[in-house]
Amino acid sequence: MANDREVLREIWEGKVPVCFQLDPEEVYDLQAPDPFYLMVPRLSYFPLCTDKVRKHFMRHVQQEGQDKPENEMWLEFNGIPLKWHIPIGALLDLYHNDIQLPWNIVVHFRKFPEDVLMRCNNKEIVESHFLSCIKEADVLKHRGQLVSNMQKKDHNQLWLGLLNDKFDQFWAVNRKLMEATSDEGFKYIPFRCYISEDKYIQRLVKPLLEDGHRKTLKHLLNELFPNEETASVRTHGIIPSLDAPLQWLSEHLSYPDNFLHLILIT
Amino acid sequence: MSEKEEEPQTGEASEPKTPDVAAEETNPNPDPPTTEPSSANNETPVASDKEKKIEVLLKATGDAPIMTKKKWTVPPDKTLGWISEFIKKFIKMGPEERLFLYINQTFAPAPDQTVKNIYDCYGTDGKLIIHYCKSQAWG
């Protein structure tokens, strides 16, 4: 793993320029506020990096009832509410074909789309979602043994590493979670393969073939989509080689939640 | 969601009883509430035939009331959020109360995760066991 540490660092440092604009219908001032530009980390979640965006636009919307939970800020792209619990980079890959940079995102404070989005009025909700994903991934990788033997301070360190964009802090703990317990690698590879923004496939896929050879991305796609001969995936803005071994991909291209987020291209 | 079968009464003996008995006595209605999220009625025949329904076993934990029926069959494309809403209505929780679902007694699945994905990864003996509680149980 040590020799591929640069890959981890490159992935961690991926950022995307976003132009946030308030929904014109929600502007309460005579003049519409300026758009707000921000570089956001691909590996993060929107609620963790949009405090400044909220502050910028709050002054320009109707003050009355602003603190009410139903007036929680939410984001929309091309008419679609953006799911905050999907990592930003995975959203970017999902809407890749429609996005031009900077990524134009519309900010809303009204008409929260209850049926599509989970409520997220504080960062603790993101934290529990994030840690739950890590636990689930560990159930797949190591039968959940590593994460349950960790102390609360290790969980905190993973969370604070992500929250504060501290690579070393995060990886000091995450490296243990990404260790293969045997020569065979993980028990199963934690991944989510998105067919669309609201549908993804998750299955038990081992890192090795029956004959002991390493499975590649091509094997994974054949298992999931036996009838799609030309399937490939996008992740972190790239289309990885179909010959890339699954175990390597899992160790190096997983998001901080320890899952690979792969977007199907057919 | 359709009713699978009545849980054998003997099976209940092993469940933690204390807080649940009272809740069950005040809530003896064994039938699903009429306001439950509809399922089979909304499905087109094609969609429901396409994939088999999944058997789900709902287990109360902590202070959550036990459900009078625990075994249900659920269309595979339903989400965990939908199941959560169903349980809340069945055990008569208010919309503002929170219900937590756990898989493997370890992690809370995302509400938009499908029953099929969770069953494929964590189903055992042909069924999916989901624990529910009113406070965070396994972090």
HADDOCK unambig.tbl for C-alpha pairs under 7 A between the chains (distance, minus, plus):
assign (segid A and resid 132 and name CA) (segid B and resid 107 and name CA) 5.19 0.50 0.50
assign (segid A and resid 132 and name CA) (segid B and resid 108 and name CA) 5.79 0.50 0.50
assign (segid A and resid 135 and name CA) (segid B and resid 107 and name CA) 6.00 0.50 0.50
assign (segid A and resid 136 and name CA) (segid B and resid 107 and name CA) 5.82 0.50 0.50
assign (segid A and resid 201 and name CA) (segid B and resid 117 and name CA) 6.27 0.50 0.50
assign (segid A and resid 202 and name CA) (segid B and resid 117 and name CA) 5.21 0.50 0.50
assign (segid A and resid 203 and name CA) (segid B and resid 117 and name CA) 6.46 0.50 0.50
assign (segid A and resid 203 and name CA) (segid B and resid 120 and name CA) 5.91 0.50 0.50
assign (segid A and resid 203 and name CA) (segid B and resid 121 and name CA) 5.56 0.50 0.50
assign (segid A and resid 204 and name CA) (segid B and resid 121 and name CA) 5.48 0.50 0.50
